[in-house]
Amino acid sequence: MNTGFSQELVDEINVILLFPDQSLRKGIKIHHDAESSVQQAAKRLFDKGIISQQDGGYLTDSGHELVRHAHIIKSALTHS
């Protein structure tokens, strides 16, 4: 049984981490020249209802919850 994160999930988490966790009014724009994996991750997040646009936009209510958790996990794993 594989219990690790797939590369697709890692890419999605990295896109989520691009959003600021302190402001509900700030969004992001993923440009057409961004890495293909980033563009695809954003599309999947949009399809899942986590972000408002296929190329970023704003976090949905679900997205706000996820960005908080993602920042907590990143912080916990990067501080010793």
C-alpha positions as CSV (number, residue, x, y, z in Angstrom):
1,M,0.0,0.0,0.0
2,N,1.4,3.4,-1.1
3,T,0.8,5.9,1.7
4,G,2.9,8.7,0.2
5,F,1.8,11.7,-1.8
6,S,1.7,11.3,-5.6
7,Q,3.6,13.9,-7.7
8,E,0.2,15.3,-8.7
9,L,-0.8,15.9,-5.1
10,V,2.6,17.5,-4.3
11,D,2.1,19.8,-7.3
12,E,-1.4,20.7,-6.1
13,I,-0.1,21.4,-2.6
14,N,2.6,23.6,-4.0
15,V,0.0,25.6,-6.0
16,I,-2.1,26.0,-2.8
17,L,1.0,27.3,-1.0
18,L,1.3,30.1,-3.6
19,F,-1.8,31.6,-2.0
20,P,-1.3,33.9,1.0
21,D,-2.7,32.4,4.2
22,Q,-3.3,35.8,5.8
23,S,-5.7,37.4,3.3
24,L,-9.0,36.3,1.8
25,R,-8.8,39.1,-0.8
26,K,-5.5,38.1,-2.5
27,G,-5.5,35.7,-5.4
28,I,-2.8,34.4,-7.8
29,K,-2.5,34.2,-11.6
30,I,-0.7,31.3,-13.2
31,H,0.6,32.5,-16.5
32,H,0.7,30.5,-19.7
33,D,4.4,30.2,-19.6
34,A,4.4,28.5,-16.1
35,E,5.6,24.9,-15.9
36,S,3.1,22.5,-17.3
37,S,2.8,20.7,-14.0
38,V,1.8,23.9,-12.3
39,Q,-0.8,24.7,-14.9
40,Q,-2.2,21.2,-14.7
41,A,-2.3,21.3,-10.9
42,A,-4.2,24.5,-11.0
43,K,-6.7,23.0,-13.4
44,R,-7.2,20.0,-11.1
45,L,-7.7,22.3,-8.1
46,F,-10.3,24.3,-10.1
47,D,-12.1,21.1,-11.1
48,K,-12.1,20.1,-7.4
49,G,-13.7,23.4,-6.4
50,I,-10.6,24.6,-4.4
51,I,-9.8,27.7,-6.6
52,S,-12.1,30.0,-8.5
53,Q,-10.3,29.9,-11.9
54,Q,-8.4,27.4,-13.9
55,D,-5.4,29.7,-13.9
56,G,-5.6,30.6,-10.2
57,G,-8.0,33.3,-9.1
58,Y,-9.1,33.1,-5.5
59,L,-9.5,30.3,-3.0
60,T,-12.9,29.0,-2.4
61,D,-14.1,28.3,1.1
62,S,-12.6,24.8,0.8
63,G,-9.4,26.3,-0.5
64,H,-9.1,28.7,2.5
65,E,-9.3,25.7,4.8
66,L,-6.7,23.8,2.8
67,V,-4.3,26.7,2.6
68,R,-4.2,27.0,6.3
69,H,-3.5,23.3,6.7
70,A,-0.9,23.3,4.0
71,H,1.0,26.2,5.7
72,I,0.8,24.4,9.0
73,I,2.3,21.2,7.6
74,K,5.0,23.1,5.7
75,S,5.9,25.1,8.8
76,A,6.0,22.0,11.0
77,L,8.2,20.1,8.6
78,T,10.7,22.9,7.8
79,H,11.4,24.1,11.4
80,S,13.5,22.0,13.6
